[in-house]
Amino acid sequence: MVPKLGWTDITGLDKLGHAVFYCLLALWMFYGFFRLRQRYKYMAIWSGAICVVFGITMELLQSRMHVGRQFEYPDILADVVGVLIAFWIYSSGLKKKYHGSQ
């Protein structure tokens, strides 16, 4: 039997949504550290790693919970792309704004 595809599977809006929301999640984590006024040297790396682990955990839970969703490697890839975009945004502007020229 051929699986039925929805319009989000065809257009890739699901993957775009993953990338956008994980980018925002990572940026919110960066901002949380900024608000604490802490100067953690590896703050962006830890925040990004936490976001990626969260995304993988969510995918694994979807496969185990049987709630109509399934584990998909492209979703994890989209999550990682979103976090990498957040790193780029952070390194190109936010880092200088909040931490000076570290």
TALINMO-V441144 format. One record per pair of residues at least 24 apart in sequence whose ideal C-beta (glycine too) atoms are under 7 Angstrom apart, sorted by the first residue. I is the first residue (numbers start at 1). GAP is how many residues later the second one is. D is the distance in Angstrom with one decimal. If there is no record, write none. Layout:
BEGIN
I_GAP_D + I_GAP_D
END
This chain:
BEGIN
15_59_5.9 + 15_60_7.0 + 15_63_4.2 + 18_57_5.4 + 18_60_3.7 + 18_61_5.3 + 18_64_6.4 + 19_59_4.7 + 19_62_4.9 + 19_63_3.9 + 19_66_6.9 + 20_62_6.4 + 21_61_6.8 + 22_29_5.7 + 22_33_6.1 + 22_57_4.4 + 22_60_3.3 + 22_61_5.5 + 23_59_3.9 + 23_60_6.9 + 23_62_4.7 + 23_63_4.6 + 25_26_5.3 + 26_25_4.8 + 26_57_4.8 + 26_60_3.5 + 27_59_5.0 + 27_62_6.6 + 30_60_5.5 + 30_64_6.5 + 34_64_4.5 + 39_60_6.4 + 44_43_6.1 + 44_46_5.4 + 48_35_4.6 + 48_38_7.0 + 48_39_6.1 + 51_32_5.0 + 52_27_6.4 + 52_28_5.8 + 52_31_5.8 + 55_24_3.5
END
